[in-house]
Amino acid sequence: MVVADLHVHTTNSDGTLTLATLPEAAHRGDLDAVAVTDHDRLHPELDGPVTRLDGVTVIHGIELRVDVGDFRVDLLGYGVHPTGGIQALVERLQTDRITRARAIVERVEDRTGADLDVTFEEGVGRPHIARAIAESDADYDYEGAFRHLIGDGRPCYVSRDIPSFEEGRDVLLESCAVVGLAHPFRYDDPERALELTATLDAVERYYPYGRDVETELVDDVAERYDLLVTGGSDAHDEELGLAGLDREEFERFCEHLNA
């Protein structure tokens, strides 16, 4: 039984949950704990690495995309202590996100003639733009916006600042109690991605891929490098608990989180 969903997004990045609505969503999922892991951003309303909200343990985390060289992966940091290093990195990435969003919107508007309602603020990303496209006069729904306009390699795509794996890893290891690799089977080469965990603390074993995956690869790597396992729903809506840790796994995670 899942008691901890350790991969959840809020309106602080591209999710729909807020800290006010998170506890009720956690209760609906019969969860004891949730990790807020917004993209490239710390949550300004979480003032400690672990918080209690309406009976729910809320772990302050972050999901950080990093560049390995010829591919990119996402790292999950848990139990954030806001060091100067992570604050500087997040500020840099958020400034770049805003600049990038403006450029994408300008391209979409030039191409479609639509007027997009996008707020250019910290946390803005392509999902916000896709929603604005779907709500505009442009002839695209949310998925179509990515598929035809703003997805990787599409005509309105603009690249963004991605820190190197080494930079991102080192900043997270300095500021977070636990650092792990997110959703290894979402990458083109899961085995190469999993080898990156040799210098991390954890790997995300439980994730709602919607297809069969070779979890034995994760188990082998976790044993080889003595890793914690994590898991979560990667929720961008308000349905939590689709994946996560059981009580025994979460207790082991907490031992490291509180060390």
C-alpha positions as CSV (number, residue, x, y, z in Angstrom):
1,M,0.0,0.0,0.0
2,V,1.4,3.4,-1.0
3,V,1.7,5.8,1.9
4,A,4.2,8.3,0.4
5,D,4.0,10.0,-3.0
6,L,7.4,11.5,-3.5
7,H,6.9,13.2,-6.9
8,V,4.3,15.9,-7.0
9,H,4.1,19.3,-8.8
10,T,2.1,22.4,-7.7
11,T,1.2,25.7,-9.3
12,N,4.7,26.8,-8.3
13,S,5.7,25.1,-11.5
14,D,3.3,23.4,-13.9
15,G,0.9,21.5,-11.6
16,T,-2.6,22.4,-10.4
17,L,-2.2,21.7,-6.7
18,T,-1.5,24.4,-4.2
19,L,-0.3,23.9,-0.6
20,A,-3.9,24.7,0.5
21,T,-5.3,21.9,-1.7
22,L,-2.5,19.4,-1.3
23,P,-3.6,17.9,2.1
24,E,-7.1,17.1,0.9
25,A,-5.7,15.4,-2.2
26,A,-3.3,13.4,0.0
27,H,-6.1,12.3,2.2
28,R,-8.1,11.2,-0.8
29,G,-5.2,9.0,-1.8
30,D,-4.8,7.6,1.8
31,L,-1.3,9.1,1.9
32,D,0.8,10.0,5.0
33,A,3.4,12.0,3.1
34,V,3.9,13.9,-0.1
35,A,7.1,15.4,-1.7
36,V,6.6,18.7,-3.5
37,T,9.1,18.5,-6.4
38,D,8.5,21.4,-8.7
39,H,10.5,21.9,-11.8
40,D,13.8,23.9,-11.4
41,R,12.2,25.8,-8.5
42,L,12.0,25.8,-4.7
43,H,8.6,26.3,-3.2
44,P,8.6,29.8,-1.5
45,E,5.9,28.8,1.0
46,L,7.8,25.8,2.4
47,D,10.2,27.2,5.0
48,G,11.8,23.9,6.1
49,P,13.0,20.6,4.6
50,V,9.9,18.8,6.1
51,T,6.6,20.4,7.1
52,R,3.3,19.2,8.5
53,L,0.1,20.4,6.8
54,D,-3.3,19.2,8.1
55,G,-1.9,15.9,9.2
56,V,0.2,15.3,6.1
57,T,4.0,15.2,6.0
58,V,5.2,17.5,3.2
59,I,8.8,17.1,2.1
60,H,10.3,20.1,0.3
61,G,11.9,18.8,-2.9
62,I,12.9,19.9,-6.4
63,E,13.1,18.2,-9.8
64,L,16.1,19.4,-11.8
65,R,16.8,18.7,-15.4
66,V,20.4,18.2,-16.2
67,D,22.5,17.6,-19.3
68,V,24.6,14.4,-19.5
69,G,26.1,15.4,-22.9
70,D,24.1,13.6,-25.5
71,F,20.9,13.2,-23.5
72,R,19.2,14.7,-20.5
73,V,17.8,13.3,-17.3
74,D,15.8,14.6,-14.3
75,L,17.2,14.5,-10.8
76,L,15.0,14.6,-7.6
77,G,16.3,16.3,-4.5
78,Y,14.5,15.8,-1.2
79,G,14.7,17.7,2.1
80,V,16.0,21.0,0.7
81,H,18.1,23.3,2.7
82,P,18.3,26.5,0.6
83,T,22.1,27.0,0.2
84,G,23.5,29.8,-1.8
85,G,24.4,27.4,-4.5
86,I,20.9,26.1,-5.1
87,Q,19.3,29.6,-4.8
88,A,21.7,31.0,-7.4
89,L,21.1,28.1,-9.8
90,V,17.3,28.3,-9.4
91,E,17.3,32.0,-10.0
92,R,19.4,31.6,-13.1
93,L,17.1,28.9,-14.5
94,Q,13.9,30.8,-13.7
95,T,15.2,33.9,-15.5
96,D,16.0,31.8,-18.5
97,R,12.5,30.1,-18.3
98,I,10.8,33.5,-18.6
99,T,13.0,34.6,-21.5
100,R,12.4,31.3,-23.2
101,A,8.6,31.5,-22.7
102,R,8.5,35.0,-24.2
103,A,10.3,33.7,-27.3
104,I,8.1,30.7,-27.7
105,V,4.9,32.7,-27.3
106,E,6.2,35.2,-29.9
107,R,6.8,32.4,-32.4
108,V,3.4,30.8,-31.8
109,E,1.6,34.1,-32.2
110,D,3.5,35.0,-35.4
111,R,2.7,31.5,-36.8
112,T,-0.9,31.2,-35.8
113,G,-2.1,34.8,-35.5
114,A,-3.6,33.9,-32.1
115,D,-3.2,36.1,-29.0
116,L,-2.0,33.9,-26.1
117,D,-2.8,34.7,-22.5
118,V,0.5,33.7,-20.7
119,T,1.8,35.2,-17.5
120,F,5.6,35.5,-17.7
121,E,6.7,34.7,-14.2
122,E,8.9,32.2,-12.3
123,G,7.8,28.7,-12.9
124,V,6.4,29.3,-16.4
125,G,7.0,26.5,-18.9
126,R,5.7,24.9,-22.0
127,P,2.6,23.3,-20.3
128,H,1.4,26.8,-19.5
129,I,1.9,27.9,-23.1
130,A,0.2,24.7,-24.4
131,R,-2.8,25.4,-22.2
132,A,-2.9,29.0,-23.5
133,I,-2.8,27.7,-27.1
134,A,-5.7,25.3,-26.4
135,E,-7.8,28.2,-25.0
136,S,-7.0,30.6,-27.8
137,D,-8.3,30.8,-31.4
138,A,-5.5,28.7,-32.6
139,D,-6.6,25.3,-34.1
140,Y,-4.7,23.1,-31.6
141,D,-5.6,21.3,-28.4
142,Y,-3.1,20.8,-25.6
143,E,-1.5,17.7,-27.1
144,G,-1.6,19.2,-30.6
145,A,0.2,22.3,-29.3
146,F,3.2,20.1,-28.3
147,R,3.0,17.8,-31.3
148,H,2.8,20.6,-34.0
149,L,4.2,23.8,-32.4
150,I,6.2,23.7,-29.2
151,G,7.5,20.2,-28.7
152,D,11.2,19.4,-29.2
153,G,12.2,20.1,-32.8
154,R,8.8,21.7,-33.7
155,P,8.8,25.1,-35.4
156,C,8.1,27.2,-32.3
157,Y,10.5,25.3,-30.0
158,V,13.1,27.3,-28.2
159,S,15.8,25.5,-26.1
160,R,16.5,26.5,-22.5
161,D,19.4,26.6,-20.1
162,I,20.1,23.1,-18.8
163,P,22.9,22.7,-16.2
164,S,25.4,19.9,-16.6
165,F,24.8,16.6,-14.7
166,E,27.9,17.4,-12.6
167,E,26.8,20.9,-11.7
168,G,23.2,19.9,-10.9
169,R,24.2,16.9,-9.0
170,D,26.8,18.8,-6.9
171,V,24.4,21.6,-6.1
172,L,21.7,19.1,-5.0
173,L,24.0,17.0,-3.0
174,E,25.1,20.1,-1.1
175,S,21.5,21.3,-0.4
176,C,19.4,18.2,-0.2
177,A,19.3,15.2,2.2
178,V,18.6,12.7,-0.6
179,V,19.3,13.0,-4.3
180,G,18.0,10.5,-6.8
181,L,17.4,9.8,-10.5
182,A,13.8,10.3,-11.7
183,H,11.8,7.9,-13.9
184,P,14.7,5.9,-15.5
185,F,12.5,4.3,-18.1
186,R,11.4,7.6,-19.6
187,Y,14.8,8.0,-21.2
188,D,15.9,6.4,-24.5
189,D,18.6,4.4,-22.9
190,P,17.5,3.5,-19.4
191,E,20.7,1.5,-18.7
192,R,23.0,4.4,-19.4
193,A,20.7,6.7,-17.3
194,L,20.8,4.2,-14.4
195,E,24.6,4.2,-14.4
196,L,24.5,7.8,-13.3
197,T,23.1,6.7,-9.9
198,A,26.7,5.5,-9.0
199,T,27.2,9.0,-7.5
200,L,23.6,9.6,-6.2
201,D,21.7,8.5,-3.2
202,A,18.5,7.1,-4.7
203,V,16.6,5.9,-7.8
204,E,12.9,6.3,-8.5
205,R,11.7,2.7,-8.7
206,Y,7.9,3.3,-8.6
207,Y,6.4,5.4,-11.4
208,P,3.2,5.2,-13.5
209,Y,4.7,4.6,-16.9
210,G,1.5,3.1,-18.3
211,R,3.5,0.2,-19.7
212,D,5.6,-2.7,-18.6
213,V,9.2,-1.8,-17.6
214,E,12.2,-3.9,-16.5
215,T,12.1,-3.0,-12.8
216,E,14.8,-5.7,-12.3
217,L,17.3,-3.2,-13.8
218,V,16.5,-0.7,-11.1
219,D,16.7,-3.4,-8.4
220,D,20.1,-4.5,-9.7
221,V,21.4,-0.9,-9.7
222,A,19.9,-0.2,-6.3
223,E,21.7,-3.2,-4.8
224,R,25.0,-2.5,-6.6
225,Y,25.2,1.1,-5.4
226,D,23.3,0.7,-2.1
227,L,20.6,3.1,-3.2
228,L,17.4,4.2,-1.6
229,V,14.4,3.6,-3.7
230,T,11.8,6.3,-4.2
231,G,8.6,6.6,-6.1
232,G,5.8,8.9,-7.0
233,S,3.0,9.7,-9.3
234,D,4.6,12.7,-11.0
235,A,1.3,14.4,-10.4
236,H,0.5,17.6,-12.3
237,D,-3.1,17.4,-11.4
238,E,-4.8,16.5,-8.0
239,E,-4.8,12.7,-8.2
240,L,-2.1,11.5,-5.8
241,G,-0.8,8.1,-4.8
242,L,-0.7,6.5,-8.3
243,A,2.8,5.4,-7.3
244,G,5.0,5.7,-4.3
245,L,6.5,4.0,-1.3
246,D,5.0,1.6,1.1
247,R,5.4,2.1,4.9
248,E,8.6,0.1,5.3
249,E,10.3,1.8,2.3
250,F,9.2,5.2,3.5
251,E,10.6,4.6,6.9
252,R,14.0,3.7,5.4
253,F,13.8,6.9,3.3
254,C,13.0,9.0,6.4
255,E,16.1,7.6,8.2
256,H,18.2,9.2,5.5
257,L,16.1,12.3,5.2
258,N,16.5,13.0,8.9
259,A,20.1,12.0,9.2
